[in-house]
């Protein structure tokens, strides 16, 4: 397994189960392409994705005091290639980090020993949904070596005692609000910025929705495939056969169990 990025907190047990819930057609796309989909961070549905707690903004004049003074004393401002107006130093810092969100891509998994009814409902639906069960160790082994993965940390963004480190551009993408803690997320993250003349083209808009990243063998990544209803299992087994995976991995969801009285 490749060494992980220091920003990412790995599970204590690499064999911890992780789940990715999706609809049937996304599952077929995964088998067809052999690639995991990484969504743009600013398309994940949380407006605070990639942002910082309010206390970070309170502390920045102290953290960056010497730089702020240097810019102010010399009447300097920051200019970016695709931004018309120059910006004061701290405004430029905020702009830069907000802009990075659209060039940061995330692949999300739910860490749990068991299926989650909430995750089925949110991300797959209970009609023709699919849940892929893997482990953290399998995921890391299948990802390219330069793609880090680890736990999301859930914090209070409004607390006067909460800050997120600013020494690396990945830090805000391993944190989320406590209101999302039910997701128990493990995520892999890619940051890929546009370049012009060898420099980052800050301010350039991203016209894409996400990127697909090849994995080192779906056979190694996928441990089990759960289907929403037992009646749908034969269809999924047929598809799995077609792509050369073991149909024995396909099982009906435990949530589809018949009640006993």
C-alpha positions, 0 to 999 in steps of 0.5 A, spaced: 500 500 500 502 506 498 504 511 503 498 516 505 498 523 505 500 526 512 493 531 511 489 524 511 487 520 517 487 513 516 483 508 519 486 504 525 484 498 521 485 497 514 480 492 513 474 496 516 468 495 511 467 501 506 460 502 502 459 506 496 451 506 494 449 508 487 444 507 482 444 501 477 447 505 471 452 508 475 454 501 477 454 499 470 458 505 468 463 503 473 464 496 470 464 498 463 470 503 464 474 500 470 474 507 473 471 511 480 468 517 479 470 523 483 465 529 483 467 536 483 467 538 491 463 544 489 458 539 486 457 535 492 451 538 495 454 542 501 455 549 500 460 549 506 464 544 502 472 546 502 470 552 506 473 554 513 470 555 520 469 562 522 474 562 527 479 561 521 477 568 518 478 571 525 485 569 526 488 570 519 490 577 521 494 574 526 497 568 522 498 572 516 500 579 520 507 580 517 504 579 509 498 583 510 503 589 513 508 588 507 502 589 502 499 594 506 505 598 507 507 598 500 500 599 497 500 592 494 495 588 491 494 581 489 493 580 481 490 573 478 491 571 471 483 571 470 481 576 475 480 583 473 481 587 479 487 586 484 485 584 491 488 585 498 492 580 501 486 576 505 481 577 500 486 574 495 487 568 500 479 567 500 478 568 493 484 563 492 481 557 496 474 558 494 476 557 487 480 551 488 474 548 490 472 547 483 478 544 481 478 539 487 475 532 486 472 527 491 470 520 491 466 518 497 465 512 501 461 510 508 465 507 513 461 502 517 460 494 519 453 494 516 449 497 511 445 503 512 438 504 511 439 512 510 445 511 505 441 507 501 435 512 501 440 518 500 444 515 494 442 509 491 434 508 492 431 502 494 428 500 488 434 498 483 440 501 487 447 498 488 451 498 494 459 496 493 462 493 499 470 494 500 475 495 505 479 501 506 485 497 505 482 495 498 481 502 496 488 504 497 491 499 494 487 500 488 488 507 487 493 511 484 499 512 489 498 519 488 491 519 490 490 520 498 484 517 502 482 517 509 477 519 514 473 526 514 473 529 521 466 533 523 467 539 526 463 545 529 464 551 524 461 556 528 465 555 534 470 560 537 475 554 538 474 551 532 480 552 526 482 548 520 490 548 519 491 552 513 498 549 511 496 545 505 490 546 500 487 539 502 486 540 509 479 543 508 477 537 504 478 532 510 473 536 514 465 537 514 460 540 519 457 535 524 451 535 521 454 530 516 457 526 521 452 520 520 455 519 513 462 517 517 465 518 510 472 516 508 474 520 502 479 520 496 481 527 494 484 529 487 486 536 486 488 538 479 489 545 477 489 548 470 496 551 468 498 556 463 505 558 461 507 553 467 503 557 472 496 556 475 491 559 471 487 562 478 480 564 476 479 560 470 472 556 470 472 549 470 466 547 465 467 539 467 463 536 473 468 531 475 473 526 473 474 518 472 480 515 475 482 508 473 483 503 479 488 497 479 482 492 478 475 492 480 476 485 482 481 487 487 476 493 490 469 489 490 468 485 496 461 484 495 455 487 491 448 488 495 442 489 491 436 493 493 431 487 492 432 480 491 428 480 485 433 484 482 439 480 484 439 475 477 439 482 473 445 484 477 449 477 476 448 477 469 451 484 468 457 482 473 458 475 469 459 480 463 464 483 466 468 477 468 467 478 476 464 473 480 457 473 481 457 469 488 459 476 490 452 479 489 447 478 495 440 481 496 440 487 501 439 485 508 434 491 509 430 486 504 429 481 509 422 478 510 419 480 517 417 474 522 412 475 527 
